[in-house]
Amino acid sequence: MCKVLKIPRSTYYNSIKRKDTKIIQKKLMKNELKII
């Protein structure tokens, strides 16, 4: 089961600043994340 997480754009950018990008990019590639 794949759960799609919807995250606010600001959260996405904050996570980039916190260097969580690799996790996010993996999720984006798996289409688990939708940026709104």
GROMACS elastic network, one bead per residue, 0.5 to 0.9 nm:
[ bonds ]
;  ai    aj funct       b0    kb
    2    31     6  0.88378   500
    2    32     6  0.68727   500
    3    32     6  0.62726   500
    3    33     6  0.86460   500
    4    31     6  0.71366   500
    4    33     6  0.55802   500
    4    34     6  0.69614   500
    5    32     6  0.59425   500
    5    34     6  0.62279   500
    5    35     6  0.86370   500
    6    32     6  0.84856   500
    6    33     6  0.59497   500
    6    35     6  0.61713   500
    6    36     6  0.68218   500
    7    10     6  0.82807   500
    7    11     6  0.64990   500
    7    12     6  0.68741   500
    7    33     6  0.71746   500
    7    34     6  0.64838   500
    7    35     6  0.55779   500
    7    36     6  0.63160   500
    8    11     6  0.53543   500
    8    12     6  0.65181   500
    8    13     6  0.89619   500
    8    34     6  0.87301   500
    8    35     6  0.62040   500
    8    36     6  0.53273   500
    9    13     6  0.63254   500
    9    14     6  0.86189   500
    9    35     6  0.58457   500
    9    36     6  0.56965   500
   10    13     6  0.51063   500
   10    14     6  0.60515   500
   10    15     6  0.85108   500
   11    14     6  0.50050   500
   11    15     6  0.61088   500
   11    16     6  0.86208   500
   12    15     6  0.52404   500
   12    16     6  0.64324   500
   12    17     6  0.89450   500
   12    21     6  0.86188   500
   12    24     6  0.81704   500
   12    35     6  0.74161   500
   13    17     6  0.64656   500
   13    18     6  0.87217   500
   14    17     6  0.50941   500
   14    18     6  0.63022   500
   14    19     6  0.87029   500
   14    20     6  0.88274   500
   15    19     6  0.61367   500
   15    20     6  0.52102   500
   15    21     6  0.65398   500
   15    24     6  0.82122   500
   16    20     6  0.57493   500
   16    21     6  0.52485   500
   16    22     6  0.89760   500
   16    24     6  0.86258   500
   17    20     6  0.76366   500
   17    21     6  0.83987   500
   18    21     6  0.79642   500
   19    22     6  0.75526   500
   20    23     6  0.57408   500
   20    24     6  0.64714   500
   20    25     6  0.87331   500
   21    25     6  0.57569   500
   21    26     6  0.83536   500
   22    25     6  0.50905   500
   22    26     6  0.61378   500
   22    27     6  0.85920   500
   23    26     6  0.52395   500
   23    27     6  0.63158   500
   23    28     6  0.86451   500
   24    27     6  0.50261   500
   24    28     6  0.59986   500
   24    29     6  0.84914   500
   24    32     6  0.89913   500
   24    33     6  0.75633   500
   25    29     6  0.60427   500
   25    30     6  0.85166   500
   25    33     6  0.88419   500
   26    29     6  0.51130   500
   26    30     6  0.62981   500
   26    31     6  0.85575   500
   26    32     6  0.86213   500
   27    31     6  0.60136   500
   27    32     6  0.50276   500
   27    33     6  0.57767   500
   28    32     6  0.57480   500
   28    33     6  0.51072   500
   28    34     6  0.73025   500
   28    35     6  0.89454   500
   29    32     6  0.75954   500
   29    33     6  0.84167   500
   30    33     6  0.78870   500
   31    34     6  0.71579   500
